[in-house]
């Protein structure tokens, strides 16, 4: 397996991941009030997803994460999609992002002082399919073997669309990470050249949302060849520096971080605003880099402007 992440990082110090997709689509007027969330727009309005992907590339992102987070065979079947329709929709998330990257790269002006951007196929957690907030706890009530079976068909389908990376993201519990690694090891001949990153959602500076320590998770993942990088996403950014240090204490694999923007909701203005007394997203990112993060981007509420500032700061 060629580790495209390490190959990329040998040529430039950091890999800039894009920012939020779902909340950015909502900010632009997309209706995501649906259990399928952004996956609904793969069917109803792929042009809006394409526009967000394009803006992140122009902002300096080196990697796009696909709109497949909520796209599962089980979830799509529940909403009336046939198996073949679901397969095509899941694949379309990857082909859409790849098409956007290819179009961007075709313009020679976009190739100055940068490498061709990568496409990471999003593999969201089982709890996202349940849509009962268990993605924030990991309290699924099913076995690790059942998690393997849940993810199997989607993972094979995403791989068949030939992304550069698998982004197994927002995992709230260690069992789901183990299930995905087992599955990738089973599919190693199909995966061939596609590495994966595993990123957890965390409750504080030491524990993922299920309460298990990030250090124990990272130590186990460190010994798995199919895992090219590991880290944190969809987490309060104030916890990230500590989490990076915990991960780096047990592995030399690249650390990936793309937390939420860290804003709080103002009930009076019905809007999100920076938390008083907390450093800016960019200032916190400087700390993540200091402690060893190499793949860096944003999750909920981050925008192309945030990624532009992040890219300028790190690439300078």
N, C-alpha and C positions, 0 to 999 in steps of 0.2 A: 504493500500500500504506500503510495506516494503521499507524504504529509504536506499538502499544499499550504497549510498554515505556516509551518516552519520555513518552507521554501519562500513564502511571501515575506516573513519576518526577517529573513536573512538579507533581503534586498532593501527593506525599509524598517525603521525601528518599531512603528506601530501600525496596526490595522484598524482603520476607523469604520465602525459598524454604523448603519443608519439609525434613525430615531423611531419614535412611535409610528405605528401604522394605523391602528384602530382609532385612537383619539385624534390623530391627524385627519383621518377621513371624516370623522364627526365634525371637527373644526371647520372643514370645508363644506359642510352641509350634507354629508352622507348619512343615511338613516341606518344605524346599526342596532336598532331596537329589535333584535332577533336572536334566538339562541345560536344561530350560525355566525353571528357577529360579522367580522370583515369578510368571512368566506361567502356571505350572501352577495357581496358586491362582485365576487368573481363571476357570478352568474348575471347579476343585474346591471353592474356598472364597472366592468374591468378597466374602462378608460380612466376612471377616477383613481384606481389603484396604480395604473401606469403613470399618471401625472405625479403622484406622491413619490413613486420610485425614481422618476426622472429628477425631481427636485432634490432628492437626497444625493443623487450622483453629482449634480451640479454644486451641491453644498460641500462636496469633498469626501463622501462616503466611499470606502473601499469595498464594502460588502452590503448587499441588499438581503434582507430577510423576507421570505415569501409570505403571501397571505393565506398560508395553509394551517395556521395555528389551530383554528377551530374546524377545519375541514376533515372530517372522519367519515368512513363508510357508514358507521352506525348512526351518526348524527344526520347525515344526508338522507339515509334511508327513512329515518323518522319524519323527514320533511318531504317525502314522496319521490326522491330521486331513485332511479334504478341503479343497480350495481355498476353498469357500464357508464351511466351518466355521472355517477359519483367518481369513478375512476378518471374520466376525462376532466372533471372539474378540479380534482386534486392535482393532476398533472399540469393543468393550465396555470396553476399558481407559479410553478417553476418555469414553464415555457414563457409566461408573460414577463417575469423578471429577467430571464435570459435575453429575450427580445429587446427589452429596454436597454440592457447593458450593451448588447451588440450595436444597437442604433447609436448609443452614446459614443461608443468606441470608434465607430466609423468616421466620426469627425476628428480630423487630426489635431484640432485645437484642444480637444479633451484628453489627448494623450501626452501632453507636456508635463514632465516631471511627476508622472504617476504610473502605476501598474494597472493593468486591466482589472476593473472591479469584479468581485466574486459574487456568486449567488448561494445563499444558505437556505436550504429548505426547512421551514419551520415545522417542528414536531411538538405540538402542544400537549399538555398533560391530560390524563383521563378525566380529571375534574372539569376541564373546559367543556367536554362533551356532556357531562352531567348537568352543568349550568346551575349548580346548587351551592356555589361558593366553596365546595370541597377542594377546589384547586388552590385555595389559600390555607388549607390545613393538612391535606394528604390523608384525611380520614375517609378512605374509600370503602372499606368493608369488603374488599375482594383480595384474592391472593396474588402473589407475584406472578404465578403462572397465568392467571387470568389477565393480568396486565400485559404479559407477553402476547397473548392471543388478541387482545384488543388492538394493540399497535401494529401487529404483523402486516396486515394487508396494506395499510396506509404507508408504512415505511417502504415496503416493496414497490409501491406505486410511485412514491416520491423518488426513489432511487432510479426507477426506470426512465424518469424525465431528465436524469443526468445533471443534478446540481453539483456545485463544487464542494459543498459542505452540507452536513446534516446538523441543524441547530435544534437539539433536544432541549427545549427551554421551559422556564418557569416551573420546573419540577418541584413540588412541595415536600416530597419524601424520598428517602434513600431507596425504598423498594422499587419505585418507578424508574430510577436511574439504573438499578441492577437489572430490571426487566428489559430495558432498552438495550443495555450492553449485551445481555444474553441473546437478544434477538439479532443484534448486529453481528455477533460472533457466529450465530447460526446461518446468517445470510452472507458470510464473508465472501463467497465466490461471486455473489450478485453485487455486493458493495464495491468490490474491486478497488478502485482508486478513490473512493469517497470517504474522507475522514469525518469525524463528528466532534462537536463540542457538546458538553453537558453543562447546563446552567440551572441553578436552583433559585427559588425565591426564599428569602430569609426573614426571620422575625427580629433578629438583633445581630450583634457583631460576631456571634459565635455559632448560632443555631439556625438551621433551615426551618421552614414553617412548621414541620412536623415535630420539632423539638430535638432532632438528632443533630450532632455537631457537624459543622462543615468540614472540620479537620478529618473526622472519621470517613466521611464521604470522599474527600479528596485523596486520602491515603489509599483507599480501595481502588478508585478510578485511575490512580497513577500507574498501576500495574496492568492496565488494559490497553493494548496496542490500538484498538479501534477508536479510542478517545484521544483526540489530538490536542484538545484544550478543555479547560473546565473553569467554572466560575459562577457568577451571580447575575440575575436580571430581575426586573419587576420588583424591586426592593427599594426601601427608603435609602437614598444615597448617603445619609449620615452613617450608615452601618458598613458601607462598602470597604473603606480603608482597613478596618479591623478584619473583615472577612477575607480580603486579599492576603493580609499577613498570615492568617490561619492557613489558607490554602498553600501559600508559598513555603510554609514551614515543613510541608510533607511532600512536595513535588517540585520538579523543575519544568514541568509542562507549562505552556503558555496559559496565562490567566485571562479570562474574558469577563468583562463587566459592562452591563448596560442597564443601569437602574432607572427607576422613575425619576421625574424631575424634582420631587421632594416638595411639591406645593401643597397647600392646604385649601380646603373649600370654604369660601365665605358665604354663609347662608343669607346674609343681607344683600350682597351684590349678585348672588347666584353665579359666582365665577371662582376660578382657581387663582391663587396668588402666592408669591414666595413666602416661605415661613420666616418670620422675624428672627433676626440674629443668626441665621444659618448662612454659611458661605454660598456663593453662586455655584451653579453646576460646574462651570469651568474651573473654579478654584478647587472644588472637591476633586475633580478629575486629575488635577496636578498631584494630589496626594495619592490617588490610586496608582498613578504612574510611578511615583516615588517608591511605593511598596511592591511594585512588580507587575502590575497589569499591562498587558500588551495589546489586547483586542478591546477596544473601548467604543461605546456608543450610548444610546439612550433608549428608554422604554416609555411608558405612559406619560403623555403630556410634553415630551420633548418634541421639537420641531426641526425643520431644515435649518432654521437660523441657529439653533443650539448646536447642531452638528457642524455647521459652517465655522462657528467660533471654536469648537473643539478641534476640528481639523487644522485650522490656522494655528492654533496654539501648539498642538503636538508636532505638526510637520515643520514648524519653524525652528 
